[in-house]
Amino acid sequence: MIDFNVLAEAMGDLDEDVMTEMLRQVMEEGGQKAQEAMEACQKGMDIVGSRFEDGEYFVGDLIYAGELMTTAVDILKDALVTGDDSGVAKVKMILCTVKDDLHDIGKNIVRSMLEAAGFEVLDLGIDVPAEKIVETAKNENIHIIGLSGVLTLAIDSMKHTVDAFREAGMRDQVKIVIGGAPVNAEVCEQTGADAWASSPQMTIDYCKSWAAGN
């Protein structure tokens, strides 16, 4: 029986050996607890973030934590695909970190989980200008857009991206979800995005709903 509090602490402590051993045990037991395990790892990431803010952890620790989360998704991904995903199996979407923001840890975690959920993710990378996102969506006939950002500056870039879709006459053709440290309901309204997500799973839930035409 897995103690998910211990798993969260292991993630927070950046203890790769304990974390991977527990995740593999989840899979050996059939994977039914994979979503709970992923939520525990996300709680561990919250611990990492708090320790970074307190000066206990540094940028290198954040990068390593991101790598551990990617490892966690890789171990659990086969069990994270739940329900009838046939409707999203071939849905292509765009994911990127917006202009003026160079952070990609959160984006990469979300990408791994979206791919595990059956999406074809076109990752445009970091510091991506609005014009490139709109152009790619138009050329690739993409209707779901995920925008990530960690810096407060990212809010302006997210709004500019939403506005760029409007100016291109494409706003009603796409659904846009935003995520990252500065994002909340107020920011979602400010930017004009369709939804905001505080966790990778929320992003997946929105994208699945949109892919199904809801």
N, C-alpha and C positions, 0 to 999 in steps of 0.2 A: 504494500500500500504506500503510495507516494504521499509525502508530507509537502504540500505545495508552498507552505511558509518557508520550509528549509530550502526549497528550490529558488524561491524569490531571494532569499538571503544569499544563496550561492551566486546568483546572478549579480546581486548588489556588491558582493565581495570580489567579483571577477574571478571566481573559482571555476575554471573551465572543466577540471576533472570531475568535480562533484556534479556540476550542471549536466554535462554530457552523459554521465553515468545514469542520472535520474531520468533524463529524457529518453535514453535508450530503454530503460526499464518500462517507461510508459508505452513505448512501441512494442516491447516484448509481451506486455500484458494485453495487447490487442488494439491499442491506440484510442480507446474510447475516451480517455482523459486528456487527449491532445490539446483541446481548446483550453481546458483549465491550466494545463502546463504552460501554454503560450501566454495566458493571462498572468501567470505567476512570473514568467520571464519579463513581461512588461512592467510588473510591479518592481521587479529587480532593477529595471532600467530607470524607474522613478527614483529608486534609492541612489543609483549612480548619479543621476541629475542633481539630487539634493547634495550629495557629497562634493560634486563639482562646484556647485554654488557656494558651499561652505569652505572651499579651498582645500579640501582633503584630497580630491581627485583633480587631475589636470587633463589637458586636451588629449594627450596620448591614451589616457584611461578611457575617455569617451570613444575614441576610435576603436580601442580594443573591445569595449562593450558592444559597439555596433557589429564588430566581427563575430562576437559571441552570439548575438541575436540572429545573425545570418546563419550561423552554425545550427542554432536551435530550430530555425525554420526548415533548414535542410533535413534535419533529423525527423521532424514532425510532419513535413509537408504532405506525405501520402495520406495521413490521417486527418489533416486539416480540411481536406476537400470533402465536405459533407453535403448531403441532400442531392437533389437532382441538378447537376451542373451542366447538363447537356445544352441548355439554352445559352450558356456563356462560353462554351468550349472554344469557339472561334472568334469571339469578340475582341477586336483590337482597340486599345486605348493608349492615350499619351500620359506619361508621367514625367515630371521634371521638377527641379528646383528653380524658382523664378529668378529673374535678373537681379543682380546686386547681392545675391546670396550664394555662398559657395559650400554650404553644408549638404551632405548627402547620406549621412548615416540613417536617418529616419526614412528617407526616400528609398534607400536600398532595401530596408526591412520590408516596407510596404510592397515594393516590387516583387520580392521573393514570395510574399504571401498571396499577392494577386496572381502570380504565375501558378502557384500551388492551387489556386481556386479555379484555374482554367482560362485565365485571360492571356491574350498575347499583348505584352506590355512593350510599347515603344518608348524606351527611356532616352530622353533627349539630354540628360545630364544636368549640369549645374549652370547657374548664371545665364539662363535661357531667356532671350528677349521675347516679348509678346508676339512680334511679327513672325518669328520662327515657329512658334506654337500654332498660330493661326494658319500659316502657310502649310505646315505639316498636316494639320487636321483636314485642310481642304484637299491637299494632294492625295492623302491616304484614305480619305472618306471616313474619318474618325469622329465619333460622336460623344465620347466620354473622355474628360480631361481631368487629371489629378495634378494639382499645384502644391508644391511643398516649400516651406521656408522656415527659418529659425530666427532670423533677425527681424526687428521691427520694420526695417526698410522693405522687407518682403511684402508687407501689406500693400504698399503703394504699387509694387510690381504686379501683385495679384489683381488689384483693381484695374490697372492699365491693361492687363491681359483680357479680363472680362470685357472691358470697354472696346478692345481691339476686335473681339469677336462680334460685338454689336456693330461697330463701324464697318465691318466686312459683310454685314447682312447675314451673319451665321449664328447669332446668339440663340435663336430658337431651335437651332439644329444640334446644339451640344449641351451636355450636362457637365457642370464643373464642380468638383469637390476640392476644398482647400484643407491643408493640415500643417501642423508645426507649432512650435512653442508659442508664438504670439496670437494664434488663431482661437477665436471663440465665436459665440453667436453674434455678438455685436460687430465683429470684424467681417463675418460672413455677410451680414446685411450691408455693411459699409462697402465691401468690394463688389457686391452684386452676384456672388457665387450662389450656386443652387444648394450647396450643403457644406458643412464643415465636420471634420472628424478629429476626435481626440485620441484615437487609437487605430492601428492598422485594421483591426476587425471591423470597425465602423466604416472605414473606407471601402472595404470589401463588400459590406452589406449594401451600401449605397450603389456601388457599381453593379452588383448583381441585380438589384432592383431595376436599375436603368437599362441594363442589358436585356432584361426580361420585358422591357417596354412599359414599366410602371413609373 
